[in-house]
């Protein structure tokens, strides 16, 4: 049996090249949407397939095909952070407040690396440590239903829409510093 693992964020998105390969009888796990089931209602004889969003259903499969979006490093980071909070006793014990010393330490280490002219490898490592803190805080917030990492990213985009509108208006070319400063200040003033 071949198992197709869909992205749970977009369970209705089946890549065309993969859909074209599906010929045999298809089973679905319950969370797979109706529109995906309808795509494969009239399959021809061939090897059996299972379509799911749960990688656990892939155990023992002859072939496992994962949609490419599952390999997105940002998605993987969020997934790993969720697993850490679910399975790690230390991670589960952390709160926004108890993480503050680590946040301060990691941002200070990043600043020090930049000040000392660290190489790309060291800078990437320090940035990943700061990202860990952002992921951690977002996961804690998600657990209480406040917001998640996607909403943090959305807030970043919204901030830039307000403060750097030239990034979203279809224009191209360099924007001078004076214009950037003015637009940033105007956007910040509107937020107050």
N, C-alpha and C positions, 0 to 999 in steps of 0.2 A: 504494500500500500504506500502511496505517496501522500504526504501531509503538506498542505499549504497553510502556513501560519501567516495570518493577516495581522495588520497593525491594529490593536484595540482602539487607538485614537481615531482611526478611519477604517472601520471594519467593512465598509461598502466599496473600498478601493481595491480592485483586483487588477494588477498590471496586465495589459493587453497581451503581452508576449507569454505570460504564464497562463492566462485564460485560454489561449489558443491551444495549449498543450493538454488541457483536461478533456479526456475522451470517455473514460470508463464511468462506472457508477460512482456517485458522489454522496458522501455522508457529511453532515454538518453538525457542529456542536451548537447548543441552543442559542448562544449569543450572536451567531452569524445572522445578519439581517436578511429579511425576505427578498430584497432585490438581488442579493448575491445568490440565494437559493434559486431564484427564477432564472438566472443566467445559465444554470446547469441542469435545468429540469429535463431537457431532452438530450442527454449524453448518449454517445454511441458505445458499443461494446469496447472494452479495453481494461486496462489496469485500474483497480479501485483507487479513489482519492478520498481524503478527509480534509475538509476546510474548517479552520478553527482560528481563534485568536489566542488560544492557550498553548504555549510551547510544550506543556506537559503531555498533550495529546500526540506529540511527535515521537515519544519514546517507542522504540522498537520498529519504527517505520523504515521501509526500504530506502526511501528518499525523503528528505525534508527540504522544502523550499520556503524560505522566509522572504516576505516582501522587503524591498530595499530600505524602506523607511525605518525598519526595525534596527538597522545598522547605523542610524543617525547617532553620533556621539552625545548630543544633547539629550536625546531620549534615553540613551543608555545611562547617562549620568543620573537623570531623574529616577530611573528604575532602580539603579543601584542604591541611591540614597533612600528610597522607599524600603528596599529590602533591608538595609542597615537599620533603619528605625523599627522595622517589624521584627527582626531577628536578633539584633545586638542589644544585650542588656544595658551596656553603657550608653549606647545611642538612644535607647528608649528613655533613659533617665534624664537626658538633657532637656533643658528648657531654653527659651531665648536668653534668660538672665544667666544661666549657668554656662552658656556658650560665649558670653562676652569676653572673658579672658582669652579664649582661643581666637576670637575674631580680632581682638587688639593685637595679639601676637602675630597672627598671619599677615595682617595689613602692615605691621611694622617690618616684618621680614621682607615683604614685597618692596616696601619703600627703600629698605636698606639695599636690597639687590639692585634696584634701579640706580640708587645713588652711587653704588660701587661699580656700576657698569657691567653687571653680570651678563654672561653670555645668554644666547637664546634658550638653551636647555634649562638653565637655572631660572630664568625669568618665567618660562612656561611652567616650571614646577611651582614657583611661588604664586603665579596666577591661579593655578589649579587648586592650591590651598585656600585662596580667597574664594574661589568658586565653590569649594566644598562648604564653606561657611554660608554662602548665599543659598545653596541647595538645602542645607540643614535647616536654616530658618524658614525657608519656604515649605519644606516638608512638615515641620512642626505646625505652621499655620494651616496647611492643608488638612491636617488631622483634626483640627477643630472646626473645619469648614469655612475658614476666613478667606483664604486665597491659596493659589498654588504657584509653582515656578512659572507656568505659562502666563499667569496673570502678572507676575513680576516682570516678565519680558514684555508683556503688553503695556504695562505702566511705563517702561523705558521708551517704547515706541511712541506712546501718547505724549510723553514729555518732549521728545524730539519733534513731534508734529507741532507742538505749541511753541517750542523755542528755536527750531531750525526748519521752518516751513519749506525752505528751498530744497530740502531733501525729498519732498513729497509732491511738489508742484509740477513735475515733469521738466523742469528747467535743467540745463547742463552747464558745465563750466565752473570755474573757480569763483567762490564768493569771498569778497574781501573781509578782512578782520573787523573793520568798522561796522559793516553791515551785520556780520555775525554777532558782534557784541550788542548792537542795537536790538536785533531780533530776539536774542537770548534774554535781554533785560525786559523787553516788552512781554515776552511769553511768561517770564517769571512773575511779572507784575500782575498779569491776568490770572495767574494761579492763586494769588493771594486774595 
